[in-house]
Amino acid sequence: MSIERTSAATAPAYGATTALYAATLAGSALLIFWVQPFFARALLPHAGGAAAVWLVALVFFQAALLAGYAYAHLLRLYLPLKGQAALHLLLLAIGAAWFLPPGLGEGFALDPAAPATGLIAALVVHLGLPFALLSATAPLLQHWFSGSDHPEADNPYWLYAASNAGSLAALAAYPFLIEPALTLGAQGRLWTALYAAVFIGTGAAALAAMRGAAAAPHAGVAAPRGTLRERLGWLVYAAMPTALLAAVTTHITTDIAAFPLLWVLPLALYLATYIAAFAGWPVPLARLGLAAGPALALLVVSMWFSKTGFGWLLAANLAAFTTLAFVCHATLYARRPAPARLTEFYLMLALGGVCGTSAAVFLPPLIFSGPLEYPLLLAAACLLLPGRTTAALTSRAGAAKLARALGLLLAGIFIVAALPDPFGLSPAGLALLFAAIVAIVAVVFASMSKFPALLALLLLGAWFAGPDSGDSGKTGSKVWGGRSFFGSYAVMADHTNRGFHFMSGTTAHGFERQDVTRERPKPATYYHARGPLGQMMSNIGARFGSIGVLGLGIGNMACHARPGQDWTFYEIDPLVAKLARDRRFFHSLETCTPDARIVTGDGRLKVAAEPAARFDLLVMDAFSSNAVPVHLLTREAFDIYGRALAEGGVILVNVSNRHLDLAPVVARTATEAGFLALEQDFDPGPARDGEVLAYSSRWVALARDAGTLADVAATGPWIEVRGRNRAPLWTDDHASLFGALY
């Protein structure tokens, strides 16, 4: 069935019964999508702040949704209306008594050897039953509504739009209203109170359904049997948007941070497409999506390797995702069954969601060494577009049209891929350029909408024709790649500088020269001898007997070590710890600090377990791609570091970042913990002959007494931190992205 075969939904009657059903459904959905970022936020400090925490949580939420929908389907099959209502209300009460208010409780710990399994177990134990029961409320109430004597009982699907509106309200409110105003404990208590209100609303809806069921003209009508092909179609079109949701969320959070705002933006847009589709929005919007979706996907792939600002990259990615998700959801609405099969339909949608999210989260690290799943999913989404490739190719007119479209499309690919860095344009000019490119490519794709397979191939061609990813213009080739729960990594051979770069995501995190492997490697990139860390180690390094480093990388920082110093590196990812000792590429650890202690696990948790006054110097350099683990920079984290710091000790924080102005945030938050702060922006200037590679970097130095900080200030051009008083205060309860963006 094509998207065009979509009948408009009849406008619902807004009586008391309608309002009761809509309000209860919206309330249950609000609770479901409020608790998702709330609980994932609570898990972050226990899981290293990894972006994958949200993705694993998404898998659980999709699985719990499936369990809820399966439970609702079984109730419809085997229990009468009174039995359904009684059992559902009983279980809702049990869920409240045993699980609420939601939270992890005291003493929660996560096994770093199996973080994904531990996260799923925590979610099941602490949230599973109430979440699944709330998920079941939507199909159950729609089923009860469809069996009533209400004038709109024949078309209960508009209630799904009301449910998703509640979900969207929760996601919009969480980063802007709920998280800034309420601690996690207060959120849990308020969530429990609203759960009680939904319980009352569900009971009232059950009573209304029982009163009207006897008079319903279609009550007791048997559900027609569906076909396997029909069910598979529901599954596929439900799985694709959720897979894209996981992929686009991974992409944007890997380069910024694991913030609730960046979690909820894609999820909110996903729900908005559901609302638009299941509210029966007009067919022209779906037709526009058929053309614009592939065009935006091509734009995303073409911009992947550019240095375009994050705002425009974010806009392009979210626009492509939203458009393709809407086409899939509009197709699902067009293929919806009769109301008698409503619970079966939603069950297949939930199963598709679990399959799509799980495939995008768990399979890529096992199959790919780089982020290949995102372009593959964009291409696969093009394959799902309605098309008639065979018929079009067999006609002469169709072949001519294809040839013209191919020429225009290939020209567009090269133009978009060759665009210079657009930072010189004004915001209005940049917006106009962006809109013009999308419009031109959309027209081309519209003429090719009958050739979905070809669109997918061209999309992949544009991806593979691009250069290797990276943010520093490296020359050479990829010689190693690997992925884990915590990130995607690569080793790049740099023939110009005669060495290897370590890449985390799209960001370089270390470099080592290979033409002097028998000598002591020289600190390079951010750790260069002329940089802030090098200045400090050269001038006052002798006073640091014990040094702790959060974030290992390739261990190149260790080559600042002096005889007799005790170095400890904390690295959350065992894969990175293994790579740092891989003698094919890197030798810093074995040459400069062969006796250094490598502690695998989250740096904050491991430092908390160290004795008091353990370190004279703590260096924080723990980033995943360009994203900072937020939990390492909160008020509570600096309390932990302060306890582990010896008298006269120094904390040095690498705050180099393409998108976030972290120096004021670190200074403001550390000041609350009793530290004084200075910052330094290091610009290495033109490359010097024979000198190892140096990068621009920004660092913040912290100390608890003015004398120690004065000694630090004497080592280089350190200054007072600019904008500290206006910066947000980050805590474990709240870390705002606003105020930290450049």
Secondary structure, DSSP 8 states (H G I E B T S, - for coil): --TT----------SHHHHHHHHHHHHHHHHHHHHHHHHHHHHGGGTTT-THHHHHHHHHHHHHHHHHHHHHHHHHHHS-HHHHHHHHHHHHHHHHHHH-S----TT----TTSHHHHHHHHHHHHHHHHHHHHHHHHHHHHHHHHTSS-TTTT-TTHHHHHHHHHHHHHHHHIIIIIHHH--HHHHHHHHHHHHHHHHHHHHHHHHHHHHHHTT-TTTT-------HHHHHHHHHHHHHHHHHHHHHHHHHHHTS---HHHHHHHHHHHHHHHHHHHTT--HHHHHHHHHHHHHHHHHHHHHTTS---HHHHHHHHHHHHHHHHHHHHHHHHHT---GGGHHHHHHHHHHHHHHHHHHHHHHHHHH-SSS-HHHHHHHHHHHTS---HHHHHTSHHHHHHHHHHHHHHHHHHHHHHT---GGGS-HHHHHHHHHHHHHHHHHHHHHTTT-HHHHHHHHHHHHHTS----SS---SEEEEEEEETTEEEEEEEETTTTEEEEEETTEEEEEEESTTTTS-----BTT-TTSHHHHHHHHHGGG-SEEEEE--TTSGGGGG--TT-EEEEEES-HHHHHHHT-TTT--HHHHH-TT-EEEES-HHHHHHTS-TT-EEEEEE---BTTB--GGGGSHHHHHHHHHHEEEEEEEEEE---SSB-HHHHHHHHHHHTT-EEEEEEE---S--TT---B--EEEEEEESSHHHHHHHHTTTT-B--TTGGGS----SS---STTTB-
